[in-house]
């Protein structure tokens, strides 16, 4: 695993550990709440990741987009399904989402190609 994907995962893991090691109660609670929001319940994990991906595109958060693309693929989403979610984000967010869409598609390619 190389490139953006490896860099993203390593940085995310390192910084999440650093943040949680500070033992700030409210930050820890928020991280727990965030993680729990994506667990199976009335909606399954994959559906929730799709929703998170669309919302992240509209909010134009590249880190969030990358995280949700990775999770969608880990949960078995096809490239075609992810592209449909990209379309929802683009329609809701408008043309300002296009640069984020480009980076998201590049990451999707990296995940598929293993490069």
Backbone as JSON Lines, residues from 0, in Angstrom:
{"i":0,"aa":"X","n":[0.86,-1.17,0.0],"ca":[0.0,0.0,0.0],"c":[0.9,1.23,0.0]}
{"i":1,"aa":"X","n":[0.7,2.1,-0.94],"ca":[1.56,3.27,-1.03],"c":[0.71,4.5,-1.3]}
{"i":2,"aa":"X","n":[1.39,5.6,-1.43],"ca":[0.72,6.82,-1.86],"c":[-0.2,7.42,-0.83]}
{"i":3,"aa":"X","n":[-1.2,8.09,-1.35],"ca":[-2.13,8.85,-0.52],"c":[-2.83,7.98,0.52]}
{"i":4,"aa":"X","n":[-3.22,6.78,0.12],"ca":[-3.94,5.88,1.02],"c":[-3.1,5.54,2.25]}
{"i":5,"aa":"X","n":[-1.88,5.13,2.04],"ca":[-1.0,4.78,3.15],"c":[-0.73,6.0,4.02]}
{"i":6,"aa":"X","n":[-0.44,7.12,3.4],"ca":[-0.18,8.35,4.15],"c":[-1.4,8.74,4.98]}
{"i":7,"aa":"X","n":[-2.58,8.66,4.39],"ca":[-3.81,9.01,5.09],"c":[-4.01,8.11,6.3]}
{"i":8,"aa":"X","n":[-3.89,6.8,6.11],"ca":[-4.12,5.86,7.22],"c":[-3.11,6.06,8.34]}
{"i":9,"aa":"X","n":[-1.84,6.2,7.98],"ca":[-0.8,6.36,9.0],"c":[-1.0,7.65,9.8]}
{"i":10,"aa":"X","n":[-1.26,8.75,9.11],"ca":[-1.45,10.02,9.79],"c":[-2.69,9.97,10.67]}
{"i":11,"aa":"X","n":[-3.78,9.43,10.16],"ca":[-5.04,9.36,10.92],"c":[-4.85,8.54,12.2]}
{"i":12,"aa":"X","n":[-4.23,7.36,12.06],"ca":[-4.01,6.51,13.23],"c":[-3.1,7.19,14.26]}
{"i":13,"aa":"X","n":[-2.02,7.79,13.78],"ca":[-1.07,8.46,14.67],"c":[-1.74,9.61,15.42]}
{"i":14,"aa":"X","n":[-2.47,10.44,14.7],"ca":[-3.07,11.61,15.34],"c":[-4.27,11.25,16.21]}
{"i":15,"aa":"X","n":[-5.05,10.25,15.81],"ca":[-6.14,9.81,16.68],"c":[-5.59,9.29,18.0]}
{"i":16,"aa":"X","n":[-4.5,8.52,17.93],"ca":[-3.89,8.03,19.16],"c":[-3.4,9.2,20.01]}
{"i":17,"aa":"X","n":[-2.74,10.14,19.39],"ca":[-2.23,11.32,20.12],"c":[-3.37,12.07,20.8]}
{"i":18,"aa":"X","n":[-4.45,12.29,20.07],"ca":[-5.6,13.02,20.61],"c":[-6.23,12.26,21.76]}
{"i":19,"aa":"X","n":[-6.47,10.96,21.57],"ca":[-7.12,10.18,22.62],"c":[-6.22,9.97,23.82]}
{"i":20,"aa":"X","n":[-4.9,9.92,23.6],"ca":[-3.97,9.8,24.73],"c":[-3.99,11.02,25.65]}
{"i":21,"aa":"X","n":[-4.48,12.15,25.15],"ca":[-4.59,13.36,25.98],"c":[-5.68,13.21,27.04]}
{"i":22,"aa":"X","n":[-6.57,12.24,26.82],"ca":[-7.63,11.91,27.78],"c":[-8.53,13.09,28.13]}
{"i":23,"aa":"X","n":[-8.86,13.9,27.13],"ca":[-9.85,14.95,27.32],"c":[-11.22,14.28,27.23]}
{"i":24,"aa":"X","n":[-12.0,14.37,28.29],"ca":[-13.26,13.65,28.38],"c":[-14.21,13.97,27.23]}
{"i":25,"aa":"X","n":[-14.38,15.23,26.91],"ca":[-15.33,15.61,25.87],"c":[-14.87,15.17,24.48]}
{"i":26,"aa":"X","n":[-13.57,15.26,24.21],"ca":[-13.06,14.78,22.92],"c":[-13.25,13.27,22.82]}
{"i":27,"aa":"X","n":[-12.93,12.56,23.89],"ca":[-13.11,11.1,23.9],"c":[-14.57,10.74,23.67]}
{"i":28,"aa":"X","n":[-15.46,11.45,24.34],"ca":[-16.89,11.18,24.15],"c":[-17.32,11.43,22.72]}
{"i":29,"aa":"X","n":[-16.82,12.51,22.11],"ca":[-17.18,12.81,20.73],"c":[-16.69,11.72,19.79]}
{"i":30,"aa":"X","n":[-15.43,11.29,19.96],"ca":[-14.89,10.22,19.12],"c":[-15.72,8.95,19.27]}
{"i":31,"aa":"X","n":[-16.14,8.64,20.49],"ca":[-16.97,7.46,20.73],"c":[-18.33,7.62,20.06]}
{"i":32,"aa":"X","n":[-18.93,8.79,20.21],"ca":[-20.21,9.06,19.57],"c":[-20.11,8.93,18.06]}
{"i":33,"aa":"X","n":[-19.05,9.48,17.48],"ca":[-18.83,9.4,16.04],"c":[-18.72,7.95,15.6]}
{"i":34,"aa":"X","n":[-17.93,7.17,16.3],"ca":[-17.77,5.75,15.94],"c":[-19.07,4.98,16.07]}
{"i":35,"aa":"X","n":[-19.8,5.23,17.14],"ca":[-21.06,4.51,17.37],"c":[-22.13,4.86,16.34]}
{"i":36,"aa":"X","n":[-22.08,6.07,15.79],"ca":[-23.09,6.49,14.81],"c":[-23.07,5.62,13.56]}
{"i":37,"aa":"X","n":[-21.96,4.97,13.28],"ca":[-21.83,4.18,12.07],"c":[-21.99,2.68,12.3]}
{"i":38,"aa":"X","n":[-22.42,2.29,13.48],"ca":[-22.67,0.88,13.77],"c":[-24.03,0.47,13.21]}
{"i":39,"aa":"X","n":[-24.2,-0.83,12.99],"ca":[-25.48,-1.35,12.52],"c":[-26.58,-1.03,13.52]}
{"i":40,"aa":"X","n":[-27.69,-0.58,13.01],"ca":[-28.9,-0.34,13.81],"c":[-30.06,-0.43,12.82]}
{"i":41,"aa":"X","n":[-30.97,0.54,12.82],"ca":[-32.06,0.53,11.84],"c":[-31.5,0.56,10.42]}
{"i":42,"aa":"X","n":[-30.37,1.25,10.24],"ca":[-29.63,1.24,8.98],"c":[-28.35,0.44,9.18]}
{"i":43,"aa":"X","n":[-27.93,-0.27,8.14],"ca":[-26.67,-1.01,8.26],"c":[-25.47,-0.07,8.08]}
{"i":44,"aa":"X","n":[-24.3,-0.58,8.47],"ca":[-23.07,0.22,8.42],"c":[-22.81,0.81,7.03]}
{"i":45,"aa":"X","n":[-23.0,-0.01,6.01],"ca":[-22.7,0.43,4.65],"c":[-23.59,1.6,4.24]}
{"i":46,"aa":"X","n":[-24.87,1.52,4.55],"ca":[-25.79,2.61,4.22],"c":[-25.36,3.88,4.95]}
{"i":47,"aa":"X","n":[-24.96,3.74,6.2],"ca":[-24.52,4.91,6.97],"c":[-23.23,5.5,6.4]}
{"i":48,"aa":"X","n":[-22.34,4.65,5.92],"ca":[-21.11,5.15,5.29],"c":[-21.43,5.89,3.99]}
{"i":49,"aa":"X","n":[-22.42,5.39,3.24],"ca":[-22.85,6.1,2.04],"c":[-23.36,7.5,2.41]}
{"i":50,"aa":"X","n":[-24.16,7.57,3.47],"ca":[-24.68,8.87,3.91],"c":[-23.54,9.77,4.36]}
{"i":51,"aa":"X","n":[-22.59,9.22,5.1],"ca":[-21.43,9.99,5.55],"c":[-20.6,10.49,4.39]}
{"i":52,"aa":"X","n":[-20.46,9.65,3.35],"ca":[-19.7,10.06,2.17],"c":[-20.39,11.21,1.44]}
{"i":53,"aa":"X","n":[-21.68,11.09,1.23],"ca":[-22.41,12.17,0.54],"c":[-22.32,13.47,1.34]}
{"i":54,"aa":"X","n":[-22.53,13.38,2.65],"ca":[-22.45,14.58,3.48],"c":[-21.05,15.18,3.46]}
{"i":55,"aa":"X","n":[-20.04,14.35,3.5],"ca":[-18.66,14.83,3.48],"c":[-18.33,15.53,2.18]}
{"i":56,"aa":"X","n":[-18.87,15.04,1.08],"ca":[-18.65,15.7,-0.21],"c":[-19.28,17.08,-0.21]}
{"i":57,"aa":"X","n":[-20.51,17.17,0.3],"ca":[-21.19,18.45,0.34],"c":[-20.43,19.43,1.24]}
{"i":58,"aa":"X","n":[-19.89,18.92,2.34],"ca":[-19.13,19.77,3.28],"c":[-17.7,20.02,2.79]}
{"i":59,"aa":"X","n":[-17.29,19.3,1.75],"ca":[-15.98,19.47,1.11],"c":[-14.82,19.2,2.07]}
{"i":60,"aa":"X","n":[-14.94,18.08,2.8],"ca":[-13.88,17.67,3.73],"c":[-13.14,16.48,3.12]}
{"i":61,"aa":"X","n":[-11.95,16.73,2.56],"ca":[-11.2,15.67,1.9],"c":[-10.85,14.51,2.83]}
{"i":62,"aa":"X","n":[-10.47,14.8,4.07],"ca":[-10.18,13.72,5.01],"c":[-11.41,12.86,5.26]}
{"i":63,"aa":"X","n":[-12.55,13.51,5.44],"ca":[-13.8,12.77,5.68],"c":[-14.18,11.96,4.45]}
{"i":64,"aa":"X","n":[-14.04,12.56,3.28],"ca":[-14.35,11.86,2.04],"c":[-13.47,10.62,1.92]}
{"i":65,"aa":"X","n":[-12.18,10.79,2.15],"ca":[-11.25,9.65,2.05],"c":[-11.64,8.56,3.04]}
{"i":66,"aa":"X","n":[-11.92,8.94,4.27],"ca":[-12.3,7.95,5.28],"c":[-13.53,7.16,4.83]}
{"i":67,"aa":"X","n":[-14.55,7.86,4.36],"ca":[-15.78,7.18,3.99],"c":[-15.63,6.36,2.7]}
{"i":68,"aa":"X","n":[-14.82,6.82,1.76],"ca":[-14.54,6.01,0.57],"c":[-13.89,4.7,1.0]}
{"i":69,"aa":"X","n":[-12.88,4.79,1.84],"ca":[-12.19,3.59,2.33],"c":[-13.17,2.66,3.03]}
{"i":70,"aa":"X","n":[-13.99,3.21,3.93],"ca":[-14.95,2.38,4.67],"c":[-15.98,1.76,3.73]}
{"i":71,"aa":"X","n":[-16.47,2.52,2.76],"ca":[-17.44,1.97,1.81],"c":[-16.85,0.76,1.09]}
{"i":72,"aa":"X","n":[-15.61,0.9,0.63],"ca":[-14.96,-0.21,-0.07],"c":[-14.71,-1.38,0.88]}
{"i":73,"aa":"X","n":[-14.29,-1.11,2.11],"ca":[-14.09,-2.18,3.09],"c":[-15.39,-2.94,3.36]}
{"i":74,"aa":"X","n":[-16.51,-2.23,3.27],"ca":[-17.81,-2.85,3.52],"c":[-18.45,-3.43,2.26]}
{"i":75,"aa":"X","n":[-17.67,-3.52,1.18],"ca":[-18.11,-4.23,0.0],"c":[-18.8,-3.41,-1.08]}
{"i":76,"aa":"X","n":[-18.76,-2.1,-0.97],"ca":[-19.39,-1.27,-1.99],"c":[-18.63,-1.4,-3.32]}
{"i":77,"aa":"X","n":[-19.37,-1.47,-4.39],"ca":[-18.75,-1.5,-5.71],"c":[-18.35,-0.09,-6.11]}
{"i":78,"aa":"X","n":[-17.46,0.0,-7.09],"ca":[-17.08,1.31,-7.61],"c":[-18.32,2.04,-8.14]}
{"i":79,"aa":"X","n":[-19.22,1.3,-8.78],"ca":[-20.43,1.91,-9.34],"c":[-21.31,2.51,-8.23]}
{"i":80,"aa":"X","n":[-21.43,1.8,-7.11],"ca":[-22.21,2.34,-6.0],"c":[-21.58,3.6,-5.43]}
{"i":81,"aa":"X","n":[-20.26,3.58,-5.27],"ca":[-19.57,4.75,-4.75],"c":[-19.72,5.92,-5.72]}
{"i":82,"aa":"X","n":[-19.63,5.66,-7.02],"ca":[-19.81,6.73,-8.0],"c":[-21.22,7.33,-7.9]}
{"i":83,"aa":"X","n":[-22.23,6.52,-7.61],"ca":[-23.57,7.06,-7.44],"c":[-23.65,7.96,-6.21]}
{"i":84,"aa":"X","n":[-22.95,7.6,-5.16],"ca":[-22.91,8.46,-3.97],"c":[-22.17,9.75,-4.3]}
{"i":85,"aa":"X","n":[-21.07,9.64,-5.07],"ca":[-20.38,10.86,-5.52],"c":[-21.35,11.76,-6.27]}
{"i":86,"aa":"X","n":[-22.19,11.17,-7.11],"ca":[-23.16,11.95,-7.87],"c":[-24.13,12.68,-6.94]}
{"i":87,"aa":"X","n":[-24.61,11.99,-5.91],"ca":[-25.52,12.65,-4.95],"c":[-24.81,13.84,-4.31]}
{"i":88,"aa":"X","n":[-23.57,13.64,-3.87],"ca":[-22.82,14.74,-3.27],"c":[-22.62,15.9,-4.22]}
{"i":89,"aa":"X","n":[-22.34,15.59,-5.48],"ca":[-22.16,16.63,-6.49],"c":[-23.46,17.38,-6.76]}
{"i":90,"aa":"X","n":[-24.55,16.67,-6.87],"ca":[-25.84,17.32,-7.13],"c":[-26.23,18.23,-5.97]}
{"i":91,"aa":"X","n":[-26.07,17.73,-4.76],"ca":[-26.46,18.53,-3.58],"c":[-25.48,19.69,-3.37]}
{"i":92,"aa":"X","n":[-24.18,19.42,-3.55],"ca":[-23.16,20.42,-3.25],"c":[-22.85,21.38,-4.38]}
{"i":93,"aa":"X","n":[-23.11,20.97,-5.62],"ca":[-22.84,21.84,-6.75],"c":[-21.41,21.72,-7.27]}
{"i":94,"aa":"X","n":[-21.09,22.57,-8.23],"ca":[-19.81,22.47,-8.93],"c":[-18.61,22.68,-8.02]}
{"i":95,"aa":"X","n":[-18.8,23.33,-6.88],"ca":[-17.67,23.52,-5.96],"c":[-17.15,22.2,-5.41]}
{"i":96,"aa":"X","n":[-17.93,21.14,-5.55],"ca":[-17.54,19.8,-5.09],"c":[-16.58,19.13,-6.08]}
{"i":97,"aa":"X","n":[-16.52,19.61,-7.31],"ca":[-15.75,18.93,-8.35],"c":[-14.28,18.68,-7.97]}
{"i":98,"aa":"X","n":[-13.53,19.62,-7.4],"ca":[-12.15,19.3,-7.02],"c":[-12.08,18.15,-6.01]}
{"i":99,"aa":"X","n":[-13.04,18.08,-5.11],"ca":[-13.08,17.01,-4.11],"c":[-13.46,15.69,-4.77]}
{"i":100,"aa":"X","n":[-14.33,15.77,-5.77],"ca":[-14.71,14.6,-6.55],"c":[-13.49,14.03,-7.26]}
{"i":101,"aa":"X","n":[-12.66,14.88,-7.83],"ca":[-11.45,14.42,-8.52],"c":[-10.55,13.64,-7.57]}
{"i":102,"aa":"X","n":[-10.32,14.2,-6.37],"ca":[-9.45,13.52,-5.4],"c":[-10.09,12.22,-4.9]}
{"i":103,"aa":"X","n":[-11.41,12.22,-4.76],"ca":[-12.11,11.01,-4.32],"c":[-12.01,9.91,-5.36]}
{"i":104,"aa":"X","n":[-12.15,10.25,-6.63],"ca":[-12.04,9.26,-7.7],"c":[-10.6,8.74,-7.78]}
{"i":105,"aa":"X","n":[-9.62,9.61,-7.58],"ca":[-8.22,9.17,-7.58],"c":[-7.99,8.16,-6.45]}
{"i":106,"aa":"X","n":[-8.57,8.41,-5.29],"ca":[-8.44,7.47,-4.17],"c":[-9.16,6.17,-4.48]}
{"i":107,"aa":"X","n":[-10.33,6.25,-5.07],"ca":[-11.08,5.05,-5.46],"c":[-10.23,4.2,-6.41]}
{"i":108,"aa":"X","n":[-9.56,4.86,-7.36],"ca":[-8.67,4.15,-8.29],"c":[-7.5,3.52,-7.53]}
{"i":109,"aa":"X","n":[-6.95,4.26,-6.59],"ca":[-5.83,3.73,-5.81],"c":[-6.26,2.5,-5.01]}
{"i":110,"aa":"X","n":[-7.43,2.54,-4.44],"ca":[-7.95,1.39,-3.69],"c":[-8.14,0.18,-4.61]}
{"i":111,"aa":"X","n":[-8.68,0.42,-5.78],"ca":[-8.94,-0.67,-6.72],"c":[-7.63,-1.26,-7.26]}
{"i":112,"aa":"X","n":[-6.68,-0.39,-7.58],"ca":[-5.44,-0.82,-8.23],"c":[-4.38,-1.28,-7.22]}
{"i":113,"aa":"X","n":[-4.6,-0.95,-5.94],"ca":[-3.62,-1.31,-4.93],"c":[-2.31,-0.59,-5.06]}
{"i":114,"aa":"X","n":[-2.34,0.58,-5.73],"ca":[-1.08,1.32,-5.95],"c":[-0.89,2.4,-4.91]}
